[in-house]
Amino acid sequence: MKALIYTGPNRLELCTTPDPVPLEGEVLVRVEAVGICGSDMHAYHGHDARRPPPLILGHEAAGRIASGPRTGTRVTVNPLVTCGTCAACEAGRPHLCPSRQILSMPPRPGAFADLVRVPECNLVVVPETFPVAHAALAEPVAVSYHAVNAGARLLDCPLPAARCLVLGGGAIGLAAAQVLAMQGAAEIHVAEPHPGRRATVARAGRFRCHAPGEAGEPADGSIDLVIDAVGAAATRAAASRLVRPGGVIVHAGLLPGMDGFDVRRITLQEIIVTGTYCYTPTDFRATVDALVSGRLGDLSWIEERDFDDAVAAFADMDAGRTAAAKIVLRLGAD
């Protein structure tokens, strides 16, 4: 099969490799669309020890089952594999399973390939009429769905009364804004420094978009719920400054470090800060349902490219040459 292999920092190669062999309980999925995630970019730069080269990256995939009795069925892939028996799994929080695995981390090769092996229970069927590139958005949108719900549970007011701010207009941030809109948030601001990406966010919904620190930014201490989809020192500082007393900050970004949080203000104003990671299977299925039903609105914020253009796609994302919130690679789908 053809596969895109991460061979070292800033190096990717399109190669021919042996087809994977599914283990018990697994099937092969013939990948038709796969998104490039920020974590793929992080690994590409050599900054993720969990993803050592050589490795097939990619975990945001949709395609058709290629082995077993359901061969030919179009599906989207939940890439998070858990044990099912630990305390976290039995409590309905399998995303916190201590032995969790995810496609694109050893021992599970990722989906930048013609074929990927996946536990059959991790597949969600999608309609033939639903665009396969949109089906590949299920994973990142499920991250946003889980993050918004985590914040909503901690708020002392209902979302329809809440002023919300999303920091970052990439796929996770934009999808979080769309989830907030779907759930009726009163006011949704999105901060994004890249002008092209900011315009993409503005087209995707009725969001109040601004460049960080510039005109349109909400007043300090005025935001009920902040979703930090970047997780950098600057966004942590912005979240600490903009959230109101008693408000909530949901930290979804995975950049390293702890700098930026104003711990004194967080303490004195009883601001709630919570982390959020991945999603539950229930979140994932609910996300697929929302995508397919159209309740999340405009999904044209992606850019589709042929899989053979994958190396250039990584380079363009790295250099900020695309205004899309997500590049989705296509592999021979109809």
C-alpha positions as CSV (number, residue, x, y, z in Angstrom):
1,M,0.0,0.0,0.0
2,K,1.0,3.7,-0.3
3,A,1.8,5.4,2.9
4,L,3.1,8.8,4.1
5,I,5.9,8.1,6.6
6,Y,7.4,10.5,9.0
7,T,11.1,9.7,8.9
8,G,12.6,12.4,11.1
9,P,12.1,16.1,12.0
10,N,10.7,18.0,9.0
11,R,10.9,14.9,6.8
12,L,8.1,13.0,5.2
13,E,8.2,10.3,2.5
14,L,5.6,8.8,0.3
15,C,6.5,5.1,0.2
16,T,5.1,1.7,-0.6
17,T,4.8,-0.5,2.5
18,P,3.2,-3.9,3.3
19,D,-0.5,-3.9,4.0
20,P,-1.4,-4.0,7.7
21,V,-2.8,-7.3,9.1
22,P,-5.8,-6.8,11.4
23,L,-5.7,-8.4,14.8
24,E,-8.6,-10.1,16.6
25,G,-11.5,-7.7,16.8
26,E,-10.0,-5.4,14.2
27,V,-10.8,-4.7,10.5
28,L,-9.0,-2.9,7.8
29,V,-10.4,0.4,6.6
30,R,-9.5,1.7,3.1
31,V,-8.9,5.3,3.8
32,E,-10.7,7.8,1.5
33,A,-10.1,11.0,3.5
34,V,-7.7,11.9,6.3
35,G,-7.2,15.3,8.0
36,I,-3.8,16.8,9.0
37,C,-4.0,17.6,12.7
38,G,-2.0,20.0,14.8
39,S,-0.5,17.0,16.6
40,D,0.7,15.6,13.2
41,M,2.5,19.0,12.7
42,H,3.9,18.8,16.2
43,A,5.3,15.3,15.5
44,Y,6.5,16.5,12.1
45,H,8.7,19.0,13.8
46,G,10.2,16.3,16.1
47,H,8.5,17.7,19.2
48,D,6.4,14.7,20.2
49,A,8.3,11.9,21.9
50,R,5.2,9.8,21.7
51,R,5.5,9.7,18.0
52,P,9.1,8.5,17.2
53,P,10.1,8.0,13.5
54,P,9.7,6.1,11.4
55,L,5.9,6.2,11.8
56,I,2.7,6.6,9.8
57,L,1.0,9.6,11.3
58,G,-2.7,10.6,10.8
59,H,-5.7,9.8,12.9
60,E,-8.6,11.8,11.5
61,A,-9.9,9.3,8.9
62,A,-12.9,8.1,7.0
63,G,-13.3,5.5,4.4
64,R,-14.7,2.0,3.7
65,I,-14.4,-1.2,5.6
66,A,-12.1,-3.4,3.6
67,S,-12.2,-6.7,5.5
68,G,-14.8,-8.8,7.4
69,P,-18.6,-9.2,6.9
70,R,-19.3,-5.4,6.6
71,T,-16.8,-4.9,3.7
72,G,-17.8,-1.9,1.6
73,T,-19.5,0.0,4.4
74,R,-18.6,3.7,4.6
75,V,-17.4,4.7,8.1
76,T,-15.6,7.3,10.1
77,V,-12.9,6.2,12.5
78,N,-12.7,6.9,16.3
79,P,-9.0,6.5,16.6
80,L,-8.9,6.3,20.4
81,V,-8.5,2.7,21.6
82,T,-9.0,1.8,25.2
83,C,-9.0,-1.3,27.4
84,G,-12.7,-1.3,28.3
85,T,-12.1,-2.8,31.8
86,C,-10.2,-0.2,33.9
87,A,-12.0,2.0,36.4
88,A,-12.1,5.0,33.9
89,C,-13.6,2.8,31.2
90,E,-16.2,1.3,33.5
91,A,-17.0,4.8,34.8
92,G,-17.9,6.0,31.2
93,R,-14.7,8.0,30.8
94,P,-12.6,5.7,28.5
95,H,-10.7,8.7,27.2
96,L,-8.9,8.7,30.5
97,C,-7.9,5.0,30.3
98,P,-4.3,4.6,31.6
99,S,-3.6,2.2,28.7
100,R,-5.3,4.2,26.0
101,Q,-3.8,4.1,22.5
102,I,-4.4,6.3,19.5
103,L,-3.8,5.7,15.8
104,S,-0.5,7.4,14.8
105,M,1.2,6.5,18.1
106,P,3.1,3.2,18.6
107,P,2.0,0.4,18.6
108,R,-0.8,1.7,16.2
109,P,0.3,3.0,12.8
110,G,-1.8,5.9,11.6
111,A,-4.1,6.6,8.7
112,F,-1.9,8.5,6.2
113,A,-2.1,5.3,4.1
114,D,-4.3,3.4,1.8
115,L,-5.2,1.0,4.7
116,V,-5.4,1.2,8.4
117,R,-6.3,-1.4,11.0
118,V,-8.9,-0.4,13.5
119,P,-11.0,-2.2,16.2
120,E,-14.4,-2.7,14.6
121,C,-16.1,-1.3,17.6
122,N,-14.4,2.1,16.9
123,L,-16.1,2.6,13.6
124,V,-19.3,4.7,13.1
125,V,-21.3,4.2,9.9
126,V,-21.9,7.4,7.8
127,P,-24.4,7.7,5.0
128,E,-23.2,7.3,1.4
129,T,-24.6,10.7,0.6
130,F,-22.5,12.5,3.2
131,P,-19.2,13.9,1.8
132,V,-16.4,11.7,2.9
133,A,-14.1,14.6,3.6
134,H,-16.6,15.9,6.0
135,A,-16.8,12.5,7.7
136,A,-13.1,12.8,8.4
137,L,-13.9,15.8,10.5
138,A,-15.7,13.7,13.1
139,E,-12.5,13.3,15.3
140,P,-11.4,16.9,15.6
141,V,-15.0,18.1,16.0
142,A,-15.6,15.5,18.7
143,V,-12.7,17.0,20.6
144,S,-14.4,20.4,20.4
145,Y,-17.8,18.9,21.3
146,H,-16.3,17.3,24.5
147,A,-14.5,20.6,25.4
148,V,-17.6,22.7,25.1
149,N,-19.6,20.3,27.1
150,A,-16.9,20.2,29.8
151,G,-17.1,24.0,30.1
152,A,-20.9,24.1,30.0
153,R,-21.1,21.7,32.9
154,L,-18.9,24.0,35.1
155,L,-20.7,27.3,34.3
156,D,-22.9,28.9,36.8
157,C,-25.2,30.1,34.0
158,P,-26.8,28.3,31.0
159,L,-25.0,28.5,27.6
160,P,-27.9,30.5,26.1
161,A,-27.0,33.3,28.6
162,A,-23.2,33.0,28.3
163,R,-20.7,35.2,26.6
164,C,-18.1,32.8,25.1
165,L,-14.6,33.2,23.6
166,V,-12.6,30.8,21.6
167,L,-8.9,31.3,21.4
168,G,-7.6,30.0,18.0
169,G,-9.4,29.7,14.7
170,G,-7.9,26.3,13.6
171,A,-10.1,23.2,13.3
172,I,-10.6,22.7,17.0
173,G,-11.3,26.4,17.7
174,L,-13.6,26.9,14.7
175,A,-15.5,23.6,15.5
176,A,-15.8,24.7,19.2
177,A,-17.4,27.9,18.0
178,Q,-19.8,25.9,15.8
179,V,-20.7,23.6,18.8
180,L,-21.3,26.6,20.9
181,A,-23.6,28.0,18.2
182,M,-25.4,24.7,17.9
183,Q,-26.0,24.7,21.7
184,G,-27.3,28.2,21.7
185,A,-24.6,30.3,23.2
186,A,-25.6,33.9,23.6
187,E,-22.4,35.4,22.2
188,I,-19.4,33.8,20.5
189,H,-16.1,35.6,20.0
190,V,-13.2,34.0,18.2
191,A,-9.6,35.3,18.4
192,E,-7.3,34.3,15.5
193,P,-4.1,36.1,14.4
194,H,-3.9,34.8,10.8
195,P,-6.1,37.1,8.7
196,G,-7.0,34.5,6.1
197,R,-8.0,32.0,8.8
198,R,-9.9,34.7,10.6
199,A,-11.9,35.3,7.4
200,T,-12.6,31.6,7.1
201,V,-14.0,31.6,10.7
202,A,-16.2,34.6,9.9
203,R,-17.7,32.8,6.9
204,A,-18.5,29.7,8.9
205,G,-21.0,31.2,11.3
206,R,-22.2,34.3,13.1
207,F,-19.1,34.7,15.1
208,R,-17.4,38.0,16.4
209,C,-13.9,37.6,15.1
210,H,-10.9,39.6,16.0
211,A,-7.1,39.5,16.1
212,P,-5.7,39.0,19.6
213,G,-5.3,42.3,21.4
214,E,-6.9,44.3,18.6
215,A,-10.2,46.0,17.9
216,G,-13.2,43.8,18.7
217,E,-11.6,42.0,21.6
218,P,-14.0,41.7,24.5
219,A,-13.4,43.7,27.6
220,D,-11.2,42.3,30.4
221,G,-13.2,40.2,32.9
222,S,-16.3,40.0,30.7
223,I,-16.3,36.4,29.3
224,D,-18.2,33.6,31.0
225,L,-16.5,30.7,29.1
226,V,-13.1,30.6,27.4
227,I,-12.1,27.7,25.2
228,D,-8.3,27.9,24.7
229,A,-7.8,25.8,21.6
230,V,-4.1,26.8,21.3
231,G,-2.6,26.3,24.8
232,A,0.3,28.8,24.4
233,A,1.6,31.2,27.0
234,A,-0.1,34.1,25.2
235,T,-3.5,32.4,25.1
236,R,-3.3,31.3,28.7
237,A,-2.6,34.9,29.7
238,A,-5.4,36.1,27.5
239,A,-7.8,33.6,29.0
240,S,-6.8,34.6,32.5
241,R,-7.4,38.3,31.7
242,L,-10.6,38.1,29.8
243,V,-12.6,35.6,31.8
244,R,-15.0,37.1,34.4
245,P,-14.9,36.3,38.2
246,G,-16.4,32.9,38.7
247,G,-16.0,32.1,35.0
248,V,-14.6,29.0,33.3
249,I,-11.4,28.4,31.2
250,V,-11.3,25.1,29.3
251,H,-7.7,24.4,28.2
252,A,-7.8,22.2,25.1
253,G,-4.5,23.1,23.5
254,L,-1.5,20.8,23.7
255,L,1.5,23.1,23.4
256,P,4.1,22.5,26.2
257,G,4.6,24.6,29.2
258,M,2.6,26.2,32.0
259,D,3.5,29.9,31.5
260,G,0.8,32.5,31.1
261,F,-1.8,31.6,33.7
262,D,-2.5,34.4,36.2
263,V,-2.8,32.2,39.2
264,R,-3.3,35.1,41.6
265,R,-6.3,36.3,39.6
266,I,-7.6,32.7,39.1
267,T,-7.5,32.3,42.9
268,L,-8.9,35.6,44.0
269,Q,-11.7,35.5,41.5
270,E,-12.5,31.8,41.9
271,I,-12.0,31.1,38.2
272,I,-12.4,27.5,37.2
273,V,-9.7,26.1,35.0
274,T,-10.1,22.6,33.5
275,G,-8.2,20.5,31.0
276,T,-10.0,18.6,28.3
277,Y,-8.8,15.6,26.2
278,C,-10.3,13.8,23.3
279,Y,-13.9,12.5,23.8
280,T,-16.0,9.6,24.9
281,P,-17.6,7.2,22.4
282,T,-20.9,8.9,23.2
283,D,-19.4,12.2,22.3
284,F,-18.0,10.8,19.1
285,R,-21.3,9.3,18.0
286,A,-23.2,12.5,18.9
287,T,-20.7,14.5,16.8
288,V,-21.2,12.3,13.8
289,D,-25.0,12.7,14.2
290,A,-24.6,16.5,14.4
291,L,-22.3,16.6,11.3
292,V,-24.6,14.4,9.2
293,S,-27.8,16.2,10.2
294,G,-26.3,19.6,9.3
295,R,-26.7,21.0,12.8
296,L,-23.1,22.2,12.9
297,G,-23.6,24.5,9.9
298,D,-21.1,25.3,7.2
299,L,-18.3,22.8,6.9
300,S,-16.6,24.5,3.9
301,W,-13.7,25.6,6.1
302,I,-11.6,22.7,4.9
303,E,-9.3,22.5,2.0
304,E,-9.2,19.2,0.1
305,R,-6.0,18.0,-1.5
306,D,-4.9,14.8,-3.2
307,F,-2.8,12.4,-1.0
308,D,0.1,12.7,-3.5
309,D,0.3,16.4,-2.5
310,A,0.7,15.5,1.2
311,V,4.3,16.6,1.6
312,A,3.5,20.0,0.1
313,A,0.4,20.3,2.2
314,F,2.5,19.9,5.4
315,A,4.9,22.6,4.1
316,D,2.0,25.0,3.3
317,M,0.4,24.5,6.7
318,D,3.8,25.0,8.4
319,A,4.4,28.3,6.5
320,G,0.9,29.6,7.0
321,R,0.1,29.6,3.3
322,T,-3.4,28.3,3.7
323,A,-6.5,30.1,5.0
324,A,-8.3,26.8,5.7
325,A,-8.8,25.6,9.2
326,K,-8.0,22.1,8.1
327,I,-6.4,20.3,5.1
328,V,-8.1,17.0,4.3
329,L,-6.1,14.6,2.1
330,R,-8.2,12.5,-0.4
331,L,-7.2,8.9,-1.4
332,G,-9.1,7.6,-4.4
333,A,-12.6,8.1,-3.0
334,D,-15.5,8.6,-5.4
